Amino acid sequence: MIMKNGVNALTVLAVLVGLTVPAMAQERKKVPDFSYSVGVKRGDCKIAFRSTDGVTMVDFGLGIMDSVFSVEVLRNGWDIVDDKDPDTRDMPLTLTFQNGQTTSSELGGYRNGFYQGVWGLWHGKDSNPVLSQRGLESLMEATSATVSFDDEDIAEVNLGPKGFAANKLLDCAIAEREKRSQ
């Protein structure tokens, strides 16, 4: 009886050691901190990330009913917009992802108001939904992105785990479509 309990105790101890040793031996990997918010605004599902500069916000959007992919890069007061025509629509945004993949919007321009910045739509001039799909597909593979506008890098953003941002947008759009169809 004593031997049996001793063997059981040793077995339990070996299992516990076996479970904790690999955890102690593993090197912790830290993901750079990122903050985001999710919501619905002007008929779009939005996920907004704070840029690595700590000031700029990068909002990715997906139209709830039309699936148009969009990006806005905004700050509270930004000289990038000073003296620029807010009716401009022919200045595309370019996203460059960590894997080197890039995608450029079909339309783009300046945003003025309380928050100033730039915007881009991936489905506009030719009303080609494939362009929006390509923008979203690129985001699906992304963990970080650099946003360029007028040949200048204006924001870098950590998007979290691969596909996080795109999946949040898709989940939101599906849920909102379902709500609206009832």
QUITA-V507466 format. One record per residue. N is the residue number from 1. RES is the residue in one small letter. OMEGA is omega in whole degrees, 0 to 359 (999 if undefined). Layout:
n->N res->RES omega->OMEGA
n->N res->RES omega->OMEGA
This chain:
n->1 res->m omega->179
n->2 res->i omega->180
n->3 res->m omega->181
n->4 res->k omega->178
n->5 res->n omega->177
n->6 res->g omega->178
n->7 res->v omega->178
n->8 res->n omega->179
n->9 res->a omega->179
n->10 res->l omega->179
n->11 res->t omega->179
n->12 res->v omega->179
n->13 res->l omega->180
n->14 res->a omega->179
n->15 res->v omega->180
n->16 res->l omega->178
n->17 res->v omega->180
n->18 res->g omega->179
n->19 res->l omega->184
n->20 res->t omega->182
n->21 res->v omega->179
n->22 res->p omega->180
n->23 res->a omega->180
n->24 res->m omega->183
n->25 res->a omega->181
n->26 res->q omega->175
n->27 res->e omega->178
n->28 res->r omega->176
n->29 res->k omega->181
n->30 res->k omega->174
n->31 res->v omega->178
n->32 res->p omega->183
n->33 res->d omega->175
n->34 res->f omega->177
n->35 res->s omega->181
n->36 res->y omega->172
n->37 res->s omega->182
n->38 res->v omega->178
n->39 res->g omega->179
n->40 res->v omega->181
n->41 res->k omega->178
n->42 res->r omega->177
n->43 res->g omega->178
n->44 res->d omega->165
n->45 res->c omega->184
n->46 res->k omega->167
n->47 res->i omega->184
n->48 res->a omega->178
n->49 res->f omega->173
n->50 res->r omega->179
n->51 res->s omega->180
n->52 res->t omega->177
n->53 res->d omega->178
n->54 res->g omega->184
n->55 res->v omega->185
n->56 res->t omega->175
n->57 res->m omega->176
n->58 res->v omega->182
n->59 res->d omega->173
n->60 res->f omega->182
n->61 res->g omega->174
n->62 res->l omega->180
n->63 res->g omega->183
n->64 res->i omega->183
n->65 res->m omega->184
n->66 res->d omega->178
n->67 res->s omega->177
n->68 res->v omega->178
n->69 res->f omega->182
n->70 res->s omega->176
n->71 res->v omega->171
n->72 res->e omega->176
n->73 res->v omega->192
n->74 res->l omega->171
n->75 res->r omega->173
n->76 res->n omega->184
n->77 res->g omega->184
n->78 res->w omega->184
n->79 res->d omega->178
n->80 res->i omega->184
n->81 res->v omega->183
n->82 res->d omega->177
n->83 res->d omega->178
n->84 res->k omega->181
n->85 res->d omega->180
n->86 res->p omega->177
n->87 res->d omega->177
n->88 res->t omega->180
n->89 res->r omega->186
n->90 res->d omega->180
n->91 res->m omega->185
n->92 res->p omega->171
n->93 res->l omega->173
n->94 res->t omega->174
n->95 res->l omega->174
n->96 res->t omega->184
n->97 res->f omega->185
n->98 res->q omega->181
n->99 res->n omega->179
n->100 res->g omega->179
n->101 res->q omega->178
n->102 res->t omega->174
n->103 res->t omega->181
n->104 res->s omega->180
n->105 res->s omega->178
n->106 res->e omega->179
n->107 res->l omega->175
n->108 res->g omega->181
n->109 res->g omega->185
n->110 res->y omega->177
n->111 res->r omega->180
n->112 res->n omega->182
n->113 res->g omega->179
n->114 res->f omega->173
n->115 res->y omega->180
n->116 res->q omega->177
n->117 res->g omega->183
n->118 res->v omega->181
n->119 res->w omega->174
n->120 res->g omega->175
n->121 res->l omega->181
n->122 res->w omega->183
n->123 res->h omega->186
n->124 res->g omega->186
n->125 res->k omega->183
n->126 res->d omega->183
n->127 res->s omega->183
n->128 res->n omega->182
n->129 res->p omega->178
n->130 res->v omega->179
n->131 res->l omega->177
n->132 res->s omega->179
n->133 res->q omega->180
n->134 res->r omega->177
n->135 res->g omega->179
n->136 res->l omega->177
n->137 res->e omega->178
n->138 res->s omega->179
n->139 res->l omega->180
n->140 res->m omega->181
n->141 res->e omega->192
n->142 res->a omega->168
n->143 res->t omega->175
n->144 res->s omega->181
n->145 res->a omega->170
n->146 res->t omega->179
n->147 res->v omega->178
n->148 res->s omega->179
n->149 res->f omega->180
n->150 res->d omega->178
n->151 res->d omega->179
n->152 res->e omega->174
n->153 res->d omega->184
n->154 res->i omega->180
n->155 res->a omega->171
n->156 res->e omega->185
n->157 res->v omega->173
n->158 res->n omega->184
n->159 res->l omega->181
n->160 res->g omega->181
n->161 res->p omega->180
n->162 res->k omega->177
n->163 res->g omega->184
n->164 res->f omega->184
n->165 res->a omega->181
n->166 res->a omega->180
n->167 res->n omega->176
n->168 res->k omega->179
n->169 res->l omega->180
n->170 res->l omega->179
n->171 res->d omega->179
n->172 res->c omega->182
n->173 res->a omega->179
n->174 res->i omega->181
n->175 res->a omega->180
n->176 res->e omega->177
n->177 res->r omega->179
n->178 res->e omega->178
n->179 res->k omega->185
n->180 res->r omega->181
n->181 res->s omega->182
n->182 res->q omega->999
